[in-house]
Amino acid sequence: MGVIKHLPEPRLPYLDAEKVGASPEAYAWLSTPGAVLAGFGATTTLAAMGSKPRVKEHPSIPLALAAKTALDVFNATRLTRDQWTKHRAFCIWCLMAAGVSFAILPFVIPETLDTLRNLRFNKLSQILEKAA
């Protein structure tokens, strides 16, 4: 983005944040770095939205969070693979962001499953009420 002249990173083999970050692929969508577009701001907002019983009151929020998290994990996997296959190098900052994407996943799964169970139960209740 031009704000920092040199991206700091450990001097380790296969790490080259500048090579990866300055590549055309890094700015492929809307001429914007992928991390900005897929950033954690939307994920954090979805995680913070709604009250505690949002599984029942606002099931769209946990489902949207699950979808966003799944997209983040998919994108992190794809971008990490691309770093190696296209550049034979990794960006430490990208690897940390990918790690965060994967770390969020176990926290999202239980609420997603509760939401799906609740929606299925509500649908079954509606069917039984109509039948009665």
N, CA, C and O atoms as a GROMACS GRO file, in nm:
protein
  528
    1MET      N    1   0.083  -0.120   0.000
    1MET     CA    2   0.000   0.000   0.000
    1MET      C    3   0.086   0.125   0.000
    1MET      O    4   0.037   0.236  -0.020
    2GLY      N    5   0.216   0.105   0.023
    2GLY     CA    6   0.307   0.218   0.016
    2GLY      C    7   0.326   0.293   0.147
    2GLY      O    8   0.402   0.390   0.151
    3VAL      N    9   0.261   0.252   0.254
    3VAL     CA   10   0.274   0.322   0.382
    3VAL      C   11   0.407   0.290   0.447
    3VAL      O   12   0.471   0.378   0.505
    4ILE      N   13   0.449   0.165   0.438
    4ILE     CA   14   0.575   0.120   0.497
    4ILE      C   15   0.670   0.084   0.383
    4ILE      O   16   0.633   0.012   0.291
    5LYS      N   17   0.793   0.136   0.389
    5LYS     CA   18   0.888   0.110   0.281
    5LYS      C   19   0.941  -0.032   0.283
    5LYS      O   20   0.967  -0.091   0.178
    6HIS      N   21   0.957  -0.089   0.403
    6HIS     CA   22   1.010  -0.224   0.414
    6HIS      C   23   0.930  -0.298   0.522
    6HIS      O   24   0.925  -0.255   0.637
    7LEU      N   25   0.870  -0.410   0.483
    7LEU     CA   26   0.795  -0.490   0.580
    7LEU      C   27   0.892  -0.568   0.668
    7LEU      O   28   0.969  -0.650   0.618
    8PRO      N   29   0.889  -0.543   0.798
    8PRO     CA   30   0.980  -0.618   0.885
    8PRO      C   31   0.933  -0.763   0.899
    8PRO      O   32   0.813  -0.791   0.908
    9GLU      N   33   1.028  -0.852   0.902
    9GLU     CA   34   0.997  -0.994   0.925
    9GLU      C   35   1.126  -1.063   0.967
    9GLU      O   36   1.236  -1.014   0.941
   10PRO      N   37   1.112  -1.178   1.032
   10PRO     CA   38   1.233  -1.252   1.073
   10PRO      C   39   1.314  -1.294   0.951
   10PRO      O   40   1.259  -1.321   0.844
   11ARG      N   41   1.442  -1.298   0.968
   11ARG     CA   42   1.531  -1.344   0.859
   11ARG      C   43   1.539  -1.496   0.864
   11ARG      O   44   1.632  -1.553   0.920
   12LEU      N   45   1.440  -1.557   0.805
   12LEU     CA   46   1.432  -1.703   0.800
   12LEU      C   47   1.417  -1.746   0.655
   12LEU      O   48   1.368  -1.671   0.572
   13PRO      N   49   1.460  -1.867   0.624
   13PRO     CA   50   1.446  -1.916   0.488
   13PRO      C   51   1.298  -1.918   0.446
   13PRO      O   52   1.210  -1.944   0.527
   14TYR      N   53   1.275  -1.890   0.322
   14TYR     CA   54   1.143  -1.894   0.259
   14TYR      C   55   1.049  -1.783   0.302
   14TYR      O   56   0.932  -1.785   0.265
   15LEU      N   57   1.096  -1.687   0.379
   15LEU     CA   58   1.013  -1.572   0.415
   15LEU      C   59   1.054  -1.454   0.329
   15LEU      O   60   1.171  -1.416   0.326
   16ASP      N   61   0.957  -1.396   0.260
   16ASP     CA   62   0.983  -1.278   0.179
   16ASP      C   63   0.851  -1.202   0.162
   16ASP      O   64   0.784  -1.213   0.060
   17ALA      N   65   0.817  -1.125   0.264
   17ALA     CA   66   0.691  -1.053   0.265
   17ALA      C   67   0.681  -0.953   0.150
   17ALA      O   68   0.573  -0.932   0.094
   18GLU      N   69   0.791  -0.892   0.115
   18GLU     CA   70   0.787  -0.793   0.008
   18GLU      C   71   0.760  -0.858  -0.127
   18GLU      O   72   0.684  -0.804  -0.208
   19LYS      N   73   0.820  -0.972  -0.153
   19LYS     CA   74   0.797  -1.042  -0.279
   19LYS      C   75   0.651  -1.085  -0.291
   19LYS      O   76   0.588  -1.066  -0.395
   20VAL      N   77   0.598  -1.141  -0.184
   20VAL     CA   78   0.459  -1.188  -0.185
   20VAL      C   79   0.363  -1.070  -0.185
   20VAL      O   80   0.267  -1.066  -0.262
   21GLY      N   81   0.388  -0.974  -0.098
   21GLY     CA   82   0.297  -0.860  -0.082
   21GLY      C   83   0.294  -0.766  -0.199
   21GLY      O   84   0.193  -0.697  -0.220
   22ALA      N   85   0.400  -0.759  -0.276
   22ALA     CA   86   0.405  -0.669  -0.392
   22ALA      C   87   0.365  -0.738  -0.521
   22ALA      O   88   0.368  -0.678  -0.628
   23SER      N   89   0.326  -0.864  -0.511
   23SER     CA   90   0.290  -0.938  -0.633
   23SER      C   91   0.157  -0.890  -0.690
   23SER      O   92   0.074  -0.836  -0.616
   24PRO      N   93   0.136  -0.909  -0.818
   24PRO     CA   94   0.007  -0.869  -0.878
   24PRO      C   95  -0.111  -0.941  -0.813
   24PRO      O   96  -0.220  -0.883  -0.803
   25GLU      N   97  -0.093  -1.065  -0.768
   25GLU     CA   98  -0.202  -1.139  -0.704
   25GLU      C   99  -0.248  -1.073  -0.575
   25GLU      O  100  -0.365  -1.081  -0.539
   26ALA      N  101  -0.155  -1.007  -0.506
   26ALA     CA  102  -0.189  -0.944  -0.378
   26ALA      C  103  -0.289  -0.830  -0.396
   26ALA      O  104  -0.362  -0.795  -0.303
   27TYR      N  105  -0.291  -0.773  -0.516
   27TYR     CA  106  -0.381  -0.661  -0.543
   27TYR      C  107  -0.482  -0.694  -0.653
   27TYR      O  108  -0.531  -0.605  -0.722
   28ALA      N  109  -0.512  -0.821  -0.669
   28ALA     CA  110  -0.595  -0.866  -0.781
   28ALA      C  111  -0.740  -0.817  -0.772
   28ALA      O  112  -0.801  -0.789  -0.876
   29TRP      N  113  -0.795  -0.807  -0.654
   29TRP     CA  114  -0.936  -0.767  -0.640
   29TRP      C  115  -0.944  -0.619  -0.605
   29TRP      O  116  -0.896  -0.577  -0.500
   30LEU      N  117  -1.002  -0.542  -0.692
   30LEU     CA  118  -1.025  -0.398  -0.670
   30LEU      C  119  -0.898  -0.320  -0.642
   30LEU      O  120  -0.903  -0.216  -0.577
   31SER      N  121  -0.785  -0.370  -0.689
   31SER     CA  122  -0.655  -0.306  -0.666
   31SER      C  123  -0.631  -0.279  -0.518
   31SER      O  124  -0.574  -0.177  -0.479
   32THR      N  125  -0.676  -0.373  -0.436
   32THR     CA  126  -0.667  -0.360  -0.290
   32THR      C  127  -0.607  -0.487  -0.233
   32THR      O  128  -0.638  -0.597  -0.280
   33PRO      N  129  -0.522  -0.475  -0.131
   33PRO     CA  130  -0.467  -0.596  -0.071
   33PRO      C  131  -0.577  -0.688  -0.019
   33PRO      O  132  -0.677  -0.642   0.036
   34GLY      N  133  -0.557  -0.816  -0.037
   34GLY     CA  134  -0.658  -0.914   0.004
   34GLY      C  135  -0.693  -0.906   0.152
   34GLY      O  136  -0.809  -0.926   0.189
   35ALA      N  137  -0.596  -0.877   0.236
   35ALA     CA  138  -0.621  -0.870   0.380
   35ALA      C  139  -0.718  -0.757   0.415
   35ALA      O  140  -0.794  -0.768   0.511
   36VAL      N  141  -0.714  -0.650   0.338
   36VAL     CA  142  -0.806  -0.539   0.364
   36VAL      C  143  -0.949  -0.580   0.327
   36VAL      O  144  -1.043  -0.552   0.400
   37LEU      N  145  -0.963  -0.646   0.213
   37LEU     CA  146  -1.096  -0.688   0.168
   37LEU      C  147  -1.156  -0.796   0.257
   37LEU      O  148  -1.275  -0.793   0.288
   38ALA      N  149  -1.075  -0.890   0.298
   38ALA     CA  150  -1.124  -1.003   0.377
   38ALA      C  151  -1.096  -0.983   0.525
   38ALA      O  152  -1.101  -1.078   0.603
   39GLY      N  153  -1.068  -0.861   0.563
   39GLY     CA  154  -1.023  -0.831   0.698
   39GLY      C  155  -1.110  -0.885   0.810
   39GLY      O  156  -1.223  -0.930   0.788
   40PHE      N  157  -1.055  -0.878   0.928
   40PHE     CA  158  -1.123  -0.932   1.044
   40PHE      C  159  -1.222  -0.834   1.104
   40PHE      O  160  -1.289  -0.867   1.202
   41GLY      N  161  -1.234  -0.715   1.048
   41GLY     CA  162  -1.332  -0.619   1.099
   41GLY      C  163  -1.474  -0.671   1.087
   41GLY      O  164  -1.553  -0.661   1.181
   42ALA      N  165  -1.507  -0.728   0.972
   42ALA     CA  166  -1.642  -0.783   0.953
   42ALA      C  167  -1.663  -0.904   1.043
   42ALA      O  168  -1.771  -0.921   1.099
   43THR      N  169  -1.561  -0.988   1.058
   43THR     CA  170  -1.571  -1.105   1.145
   43THR      C  171  -1.592  -1.061   1.290
   43THR      O  172  -1.677  -1.117   1.360
   44THR      N  173  -1.517  -0.963   1.334
   44THR     CA  174  -1.530  -0.912   1.471
   44THR      C  175  -1.667  -0.851   1.493
   44THR      O  176  -1.728  -0.872   1.598
   45THR      N  177  -1.716  -0.777   1.396
   45THR     CA  178  -1.848  -0.716   1.407
   45THR      C  179  -1.956  -0.823   1.420
   45THR      O  180  -2.043  -0.812   1.506
   46LEU      N  181  -1.950  -0.925   1.336
   46LEU     CA  182  -2.048  -1.033   1.345
   46LEU      C  183  -2.039  -1.107   1.478
   46LEU      O  184  -2.142  -1.145   1.536
   47ALA      N  185  -1.918  -1.127   1.528
   47ALA     CA  186  -1.901  -1.195   1.656
   47ALA      C  187  -1.959  -1.113   1.772
   47ALA      O  188  -2.008  -1.169   1.869
   48ALA      N  189  -1.952  -0.981   1.760
   48ALA     CA  190  -1.998  -0.894   1.869
   48ALA      C  191  -2.146  -0.858   1.858
   48ALA      O  192  -2.204  -0.807   1.955
   49MET      N  193  -2.208  -0.882   1.746
   49MET     CA  194  -2.347  -0.841   1.724
   49MET      C  195  -2.445  -0.924   1.807
   49MET      O  196  -2.422  -1.041   1.836
   50GLY      N  197  -2.555  -0.860   1.843
   50GLY     CA  198  -2.666  -0.930   1.905
   50GLY      C  199  -2.644  -0.959   2.052
   50GLY      O  200  -2.535  -0.942   2.106
   51SER      N  201  -2.752  -1.002   2.115
   51SER     CA  202  -2.746  -1.035   2.257
   51SER      C  203  -2.710  -1.182   2.273
   51SER      O  204  -2.694  -1.255   2.175
   52LYS      N  205  -2.696  -1.225   2.398
   52LYS     CA  206  -2.653  -1.362   2.425
   52LYS      C  207  -2.745  -1.467   2.361
   52LYS      O  208  -2.695  -1.565   2.306
   53PRO      N  209  -2.879  -1.450   2.368
   53PRO     CA  210  -2.964  -1.552   2.306
   53PRO      C  211  -2.984  -1.533   2.155
   53PRO      O  212  -3.092  -1.562   2.102
   54ARG      N  213  -2.883  -1.485   2.087
   54ARG     CA  214  -2.899  -1.457   1.943
   54ARG      C  215  -2.924  -1.582   1.861
   54ARG      O  216  -2.975  -1.572   1.749
   55VAL      N  217  -2.890  -1.698   1.913
   55VAL     CA  218  -2.917  -1.824   1.843
   55VAL      C  219  -3.067  -1.835   1.816
   55VAL      O  220  -3.108  -1.881   1.710
   56LYS      N  221  -3.148  -1.793   1.914
   56LYS     CA  222  -3.293  -1.802   1.900
   56LYS      C  223  -3.353  -1.673   1.845
   56LYS      O  224  -3.446  -1.677   1.764
   57GLU      N  225  -3.300  -1.560   1.889
   57GLU     CA  226  -3.361  -1.431   1.852
   57GLU      C  227  -3.316  -1.379   1.715
   57GLU      O  228  -3.394  -1.319   1.642
   58HIS      N  229  -3.190  -1.403   1.681
   58HIS     CA  230  -3.134  -1.354   1.555
   58HIS      C  231  -3.044  -1.460   1.493
   58HIS      O  232  -2.923  -1.440   1.487
   59PRO      N  233  -3.099  -1.572   1.447
   59PRO     CA  234  -3.016  -1.680   1.396
   59PRO      C  235  -2.934  -1.643   1.273
   59PRO      O  236  -2.837  -1.711   1.240
   60SER      N  237  -2.973  -1.537   1.205
   60SER     CA  238  -2.897  -1.498   1.087
   60SER      C  239  -2.756  -1.450   1.124
   60SER      O  240  -2.665  -1.461   1.042
   61ILE      N  241  -2.738  -1.398   1.244
   61ILE     CA  242  -2.606  -1.347   1.284
   61ILE      C  243  -2.506  -1.462   1.299
   61ILE      O  244  -2.399  -1.457   1.238
   62PRO      N  245  -2.538  -1.567   1.378
   62PRO     CA  246  -2.440  -1.677   1.387
   62PRO      C  247  -2.417  -1.746   1.253
   62PRO      O  248  -2.307  -1.793   1.226
   63LEU      N  249  -2.521  -1.753   1.170
   63LEU     CA  250  -2.503  -1.816   1.039
   63LEU      C  251  -2.416  -1.730   0.948
   63LEU      O  252  -2.335  -1.782   0.871
   64ALA      N  253  -2.432  -1.599   0.956
   64ALA     CA  254  -2.346  -1.508   0.879
   64ALA      C  255  -2.202  -1.517   0.928
   64ALA      O  256  -2.108  -1.514   0.847
   65LEU      N  257  -2.184  -1.526   1.060
   65LEU     CA  258  -2.050  -1.540   1.115
   65LEU      C  259  -1.986  -1.671   1.069
   65LEU      O  260  -1.868  -1.674   1.036
   66ALA      N  261  -2.064  -1.778   1.065
   66ALA     CA  262  -2.012  -1.906   1.018
   66ALA      C  263  -1.970  -1.898   0.872
   66ALA      O  264  -1.865  -1.948   0.833
   67ALA      N  265  -2.054  -1.833   0.791
   67ALA     CA  266  -2.022  -1.818   0.649
   67ALA      C  267  -1.897  -1.734   0.630
   67ALA      O  268  -1.811  -1.768   0.548
   68LYS      N  269  -1.885  -1.624   0.703
   68LYS     CA  270  -1.768  -1.537   0.692
   68LYS      C  271  -1.642  -1.610   0.738
   68LYS      O  272  -1.537  -1.597   0.676
   69THR      N  273  -1.652  -1.686   0.845
   69THR     CA  274  -1.537  -1.762   0.895
   69THR      C  275  -1.496  -1.869   0.795
   69THR      O  276  -1.377  -1.888   0.770
   70ALA      N  277  -1.593  -1.938   0.738
   70ALA     CA  278  -1.562  -2.039   0.636
   70ALA      C  279  -1.493  -1.975   0.516
   70ALA      O  280  -1.397  -2.030   0.463
   71LEU      N  281  -1.541  -1.859   0.474
   71LEU     CA  282  -1.479  -1.786   0.364
   71LEU      C  283  -1.335  -1.747   0.400
   71LEU      O  284  -1.245  -1.760   0.317
   72ASP      N  285  -1.315  -1.700   0.522
   72ASP     CA  286  -1.181  -1.661   0.566
   72ASP      C  287  -1.085  -1.781   0.565
   72ASP      O  288  -0.971  -1.769   0.521
   73VAL      N  289  -1.132  -1.896   0.614
   73VAL     CA  290  -1.049  -2.016   0.618
   73VAL      C  291  -1.016  -2.063   0.476
   73VAL      O  292  -0.902  -2.099   0.446
   74PHE      N  293  -1.117  -2.062   0.390
   74PHE     CA  294  -1.095  -2.101   0.250
   74PHE      C  295  -0.993  -2.008   0.185
   74PHE      O  296  -0.899  -2.054   0.119
   75ASN      N  297  -1.012  -1.879   0.204
   75ASN     CA  298  -0.922  -1.780   0.143
   75ASN      C  299  -0.781  -1.790   0.200
   75ASN      O  300  -0.683  -1.780   0.126
   76ALA      N  301  -0.769  -1.811   0.331
   76ALA     CA  302  -0.637  -1.826   0.393
   76ALA      C  303  -0.564  -1.948   0.337
   76ALA      O  304  -0.444  -1.943   0.311
   77THR      N  305  -0.638  -2.055   0.319
   77THR     CA  306  -0.578  -2.177   0.263
   77THR      C  307  -0.531  -2.154   0.120
   77THR      O  308  -0.420  -2.191   0.083
   78ARG      N  309  -0.616  -2.091   0.041
   78ARG     CA  310  -0.584  -2.064  -0.099
   78ARG      C  311  -0.464  -1.970  -0.110
   78ARG      O  312  -0.372  -1.995  -0.189
   79LEU      N  313  -0.465  -1.864  -0.032
   79LEU     CA  314  -0.356  -1.767  -0.041
   79LEU      C  315  -0.224  -1.825   0.009
   79LEU      O  316  -0.118  -1.796  -0.048
   80THR      N  317  -0.229  -1.906   0.113
   80THR     CA  318  -0.105  -1.968   0.162
   80THR      C  319  -0.048  -2.063   0.058
   80THR      O  320   0.073  -2.065   0.034
   81ARG      N  321  -0.135  -2.141  -0.004
   81ARG     CA  322  -0.090  -2.232  -0.111
   81ARG      C  323  -0.032  -2.151  -0.227
   81ARG      O  324   0.073  -2.186  -0.281
   82ASP      N  325  -0.100  -2.043  -0.264
   82ASP     CA  326  -0.052  -1.960  -0.375
   82ASP      C  327   0.084  -1.897  -0.346
   82ASP      O  328   0.167  -1.882  -0.436
   83GLN      N  329   0.107  -1.859  -0.221
   83GLN     CA  330   0.237  -1.800  -0.188
   83GLN      C  331   0.350  -1.895  -0.224
   83GLN      O  332   0.451  -1.854  -0.282
   84TRP      N  333   0.332  -2.020  -0.190
   84TRP     CA  334   0.438  -2.115  -0.218
   84TRP      C  335   0.443  -2.153  -0.366
   84TRP      O  336   0.551  -2.153  -0.425
   85THR      N  337   0.328  -2.184  -0.425
   85THR     CA  338   0.329  -2.232  -0.564
   85THR      C  339   0.367  -2.123  -0.664
   85THR      O  340   0.426  -2.153  -0.767
   86LYS      N  341   0.334  -1.999  -0.635
   86LYS     CA  342   0.362  -1.891  -0.730
   86LYS      C  343   0.490  -1.815  -0.699
   86LYS      O  344   0.553  -1.760  -0.790
   87HIS      N  345   0.531  -1.810  -0.572
   87HIS     CA  346   0.645  -1.725  -0.535
   87HIS      C  347   0.758  -1.801  -0.466
   87HIS      O  348   0.868  -1.748  -0.448
   88ARG      N  349   0.732  -1.926  -0.427
   88ARG     CA  350   0.829  -2.005  -0.350
   88ARG      C  351   0.876  -1.929  -0.227
   88ARG      O  352   0.992  -1.939  -0.186
   89ALA      N  353   0.784  -1.853  -0.170
   89ALA     CA  354   0.813  -1.775  -0.050
   89ALA      C  355   0.682  -1.751   0.024
   89ALA      O  356   0.574  -1.761  -0.033
   90PHE      N  357   0.694  -1.719   0.154
   90PHE     CA  358   0.579  -1.688   0.236
   90PHE      C  359   0.594  -1.551   0.297
   90PHE      O  360   0.705  -1.501   0.316
   91CYS      N  361   0.482  -1.491   0.327
   91CYS     CA  362   0.477  -1.364   0.399
   91CYS      C  363   0.439  -1.397   0.543
   91CYS      O  364   0.333  -1.455   0.568
   92ILE      N  365   0.523  -1.360   0.638
   92ILE     CA  366   0.497  -1.392   0.778
   92ILE      C  367   0.366  -1.330   0.826
   92ILE      O  368   0.294  -1.390   0.906
   93TRP      N  369   0.335  -1.211   0.776
   93TRP     CA  370   0.211  -1.143   0.816
   93TRP      C  371   0.090  -1.218   0.761
   93TRP      O  372  -0.013  -1.229   0.828
   94CYS      N  373   0.102  -1.268   0.641
   94CYS     CA  374  -0.006  -1.347   0.580
   94CYS      C  375  -0.025  -1.478   0.655
   94CYS      O  376  -0.138  -1.523   0.676
   95LEU      N  377   0.085  -1.539   0.696
   95LEU     CA  378   0.076  -1.665   0.770
   95LEU      C  379   0.010  -1.643   0.906
   95LEU      O  380  -0.066  -1.727   0.953
   96MET      N  381   0.040  -1.530   0.969
   96MET     CA  382  -0.024  -1.500   1.098
   96MET      C  383  -0.174  -1.476   1.079
   96MET      O  384  -0.255  -1.522   1.160
   97ALA      N  385  -0.211  -1.405   0.973
   97ALA     CA  386  -0.353  -1.382   0.946
   97ALA      C  387  -0.424  -1.514   0.917
   97ALA      O  388  -0.537  -1.535   0.961
   98ALA      N  389  -0.358  -1.602   0.844
   98ALA     CA  390  -0.417  -1.734   0.816
   98ALA      C  391  -0.434  -1.811   0.947
   98ALA      O  392  -0.536  -1.878   0.966
   99GLY      N  393  -0.336  -1.802   1.034
   99GLY     CA  394  -0.346  -1.869   1.164
   99GLY      C  395  -0.464  -1.818   1.246
   99GLY      O  396  -0.533  -1.896   1.311
  100VAL      N  397  -0.487  -1.687   1.241
  100VAL     CA  398  -0.601  -1.629   1.313
  100VAL      C  399  -0.732  -1.681   1.253
  100VAL      O  400  -0.826  -1.713   1.326
  101SER      N  401  -0.739  -1.690   1.120
  101SER     CA  402  -0.860  -1.742   1.056
  101SER      C  403  -0.891  -1.882   1.104
  101SER      O  404  -1.006  -1.915   1.134
  102PHE      N  405  -0.789  -1.965   1.112
  102PHE     CA  406  -0.810  -2.102   1.159
  102PHE      C  407  -0.839  -2.107   1.309
  102PHE      O  408  -0.915  -2.193   1.354
  103ALA      N  409  -0.780  -2.016   1.386
  103ALA     CA  410  -0.802  -2.014   1.531
  103ALA      C  411  -0.945  -1.974   1.566
  103ALA      O  412  -0.997  -2.017   1.669
  104ILE      N  413  -1.008  -1.894   1.484
  104ILE     CA  414  -1.145  -1.850   1.509
  104ILE      C  415  -1.245  -1.964   1.489
  104ILE      O  416  -1.347  -1.970   1.557
  105LEU      N  417  -1.216  -2.052   1.398
  105LEU     CA  418  -1.309  -2.159   1.358
  105LEU      C  419  -1.366  -2.240   1.475
  105LEU      O  420  -1.488  -2.257   1.480
  106PRO      N  421  -1.285  -2.290   1.569
  106PRO     CA  422  -1.344  -2.371   1.677
  106PRO      C  423  -1.439  -2.293   1.768
  106PRO      O  424  -1.523  -2.353   1.835
  107PHE      N  425  -1.426  -2.162   1.770
  107PHE     CA  426  -1.517  -2.081   1.852
  107PHE      C  427  -1.651  -2.059   1.783
  107PHE      O  428  -1.752  -2.033   1.850
  108VAL      N  429  -1.653  -2.069   1.652
  108VAL     CA  430  -1.775  -2.043   1.574
  108VAL      C  431  -1.861  -2.169   1.561
  108VAL      O  432  -1.983  -2.160   1.556
  109ILE      N  433  -1.798  -2.283   1.555
  109ILE     CA  434  -1.870  -2.408   1.529
  109ILE      C  435  -1.981  -2.439   1.630
  109ILE      O  436  -2.092  -2.470   1.588
  110PRO      N  437  -1.957  -2.431   1.762
  110PRO     CA  438  -2.065  -2.466   1.856
  110PRO      C  439  -2.190  -2.379   1.840
  110PRO      O  440  -2.302  -2.432   1.841
  111GLU      N  441  -2.173  -2.249   1.825
  111GLU     CA  442  -2.289  -2.161   1.809
  111GLU      C  443  -2.361  -2.189   1.676
  111GLU      O  444  -2.484  -2.182   1.670
  112THR      N  445  -2.286  -2.220   1.573
  112THR     CA  446  -2.347  -2.253   1.445
  112THR      C  447  -2.432  -2.378   1.457
  112THR      O  448  -2.545  -2.383   1.408
  113LEU      N  449  -2.378  -2.480   1.522
  113LEU     CA  450  -2.453  -2.605   1.541
  113LEU      C  451  -2.578  -2.581   1.626
  113LEU      O  452  -2.684  -2.636   1.596
  114ASP      N  453  -2.566  -2.499   1.732
  114ASP     CA  454  -2.683  -2.466   1.814
  114ASP      C  455  -2.789  -2.394   1.731
  114ASP      O  456  -2.908  -2.422   1.745
  115THR      N  457  -2.746  -2.304   1.646
  115THR     CA  458  -2.840  -2.229   1.561
  115THR      C  459  -2.911  -2.323   1.465
  115THR      O  460  -3.033  -2.314   1.449
  116LEU      N  461  -2.837  -2.411   1.402
  116LEU     CA  462  -2.898  -2.505   1.308
  116LEU      C  463  -2.995  -2.599   1.378
  116LEU      O  464  -3.102  -2.628   1.325
  117ARG      N  465  -2.959  -2.648   1.498
  117ARG     CA  466  -3.050  -2.733   1.575
  117ARG      C  467  -3.177  -2.657   1.611
  117ARG      O  468  -3.287  -2.710   1.600
  118ASN      N  469  -3.160  -2.532   1.655
  118ASN     CA  470  -3.275  -2.450   1.693
  118ASN      C  471  -3.367  -2.425   1.573
  118ASN      O  472  -3.489  -2.434   1.586
  119LEU      N  473  -3.310  -2.395   1.460
  119LEU     CA  474  -3.392  -2.372   1.340
  119LEU      C  475  -3.464  -2.499   1.298
  119LEU      O  476  -3.581  -2.494   1.260
  120ARG      N  477  -3.398  -2.612   1.306
  120ARG     CA  478  -3.460  -2.739   1.271
  120ARG      C  479  -3.573  -2.772   1.369
  120ARG      O  480  -3.679  -2.820   1.328
  121PHE      N  481  -3.550  -2.747   1.499
  121PHE     CA  482  -3.652  -2.771   1.601
  121PHE      C  483  -3.774  -2.681   1.577
  121PHE      O  484  -3.888  -2.727   1.586
  122ASN      N  485  -3.749  -2.555   1.548
  122ASN     CA  486  -3.859  -2.461   1.521
  122ASN      C  487  -3.939  -2.504   1.399
  122ASN      O  488  -4.062  -2.498   1.401
  123LYS      N  489  -3.873  -2.548   1.296
  123LYS     CA  490  -3.941  -2.593   1.175
  123LYS      C  491  -4.027  -2.716   1.206
  123LYS      O  492  -4.141  -2.724   1.161
  124LEU      N  493  -3.972  -2.810   1.284
  124LEU     CA  494  -4.046  -2.930   1.323
  124LEU      C  495  -4.167  -2.893   1.408
  124LEU      O  496  -4.275  -2.950   1.392
  125SER      N  497  -4.149  -2.798   1.499
  125SER     CA  498  -4.261  -2.752   1.583
  125SER      C  499  -4.372  -2.692   1.499
  125SER      O  500  -4.490  -2.716   1.525
  126GLN      N  501  -4.335  -2.613   1.399
  126GLN     CA  502  -4.436  -2.552   1.310
  126GLN      C  503  -4.512  -2.659   1.233
  126GLN      O  504  -4.634  -2.648   1.217
  127ILE      N  505  -4.444  -2.759   1.187
  127ILE     CA  506  -4.509  -2.868   1.112
  127ILE      C  507  -4.606  -2.942   1.203
  127ILE      O  508  -4.718  -2.974   1.163
  128LEU      N  509  -4.562  -2.971   1.326
  128LEU     CA  510  -4.649  -3.041   1.421
  128LEU      C  511  -4.771  -2.958   1.461
  128LEU      O  512  -4.880  -3.012   1.480
  129GLU      N  513  -4.752  -2.827   1.474
  129GLU     CA  514  -4.865  -2.739   1.508
  129GLU      C  515  -4.968  -2.738   1.396
  129GLU      O  516  -5.088  -2.740   1.422
  130LYS      N  517  -4.924  -2.736   1.272
  130LYS     CA  518  -5.015  -2.737   1.156
  130LYS      C  519  -5.090  -2.870   1.148
  130LYS      O  520  -5.207  -2.874   1.110
  131ALA      N  521  -5.021  -2.978   1.185
  131ALA     CA  522  -5.082  -3.109   1.178
  131ALA      C  523  -5.186  -3.129   1.288
  131ALA      O  524  -5.278  -3.210   1.272
  132ALA      N  525  -5.171  -3.057   1.399
  132ALA     CA  526  -5.262  -3.076   1.514
  132ALA      C  527  -5.394  -3.007   1.499
  132ALA      O  528  -5.478  -3.014   1.588
   0.00000   0.00000   0.00000
